[in-house]
Amino acid sequence: MSSLVHLGRAAMTRAELAAPAEREAVSGTLIPAGGPERRARTAADVMTRFPATVHQRASMWTAWDRLHGTRTQHLVVVDDRQRPVGVLDDRTIALEWPPGPMGAHRTPVHTLLRGRTRPRVRSADDLGRAARTMLGARADAVPVVDQEGRLFGLITLWHFAELAAGGGREEAPRAITARPTGEGSPQ
């Protein structure tokens, strides 16, 4: 028994000589991981850089084709100056599909956006602001714009789910390479 007492006394002496940060870590005191130089993550850090787009005067048929051709869930509707007008998903297009064989060819995409809120976030906005914008608009995807209001990317609920599940991406987000309908297809 006497040898155990001496080992305990030696361990206590070593702990007393340990650096203050080590003692705090051992005692359960929280130590900040990063200094003040650590910045908050922004929308630009997690967004999809090149989202699938369609012009506002394009037909519903073109929008449907673009969505399924790129295998994405969201389509950003843009105007002539590449400013986002809104975001569509396949569910919205399917629910608004017009009757008749030519209805989808004649109906412009911008008619699907009437009466909808058009939220957007800037690329420099932190993720908290982006999340509040999405919640306020009850939207599952929001376009990210640059300083001039042009489309810069798209942030979706999936980006937030990725962050929650894995603590964020280690590598840069993959770009979705979309090509216009009919381009590059074998004849």
Secondary structure, DSSP 8 states (H G I E B T S, - for coil): -HHHHHHHHHHHHHHHHS-HHHHHHHHT----SS-TT----BHHHHSBSS--EEETTSBHHHHHHHHHHHT-SEEEEE-TTS-EEEEEEHHHHHHT--SSSSHHHHSBGGGGGTT-----EETTSBHHHHHHHHHHHT-SEEEEE-TTS-EEEEEEHHHHHHHHHHSS-SS---------TTTT---
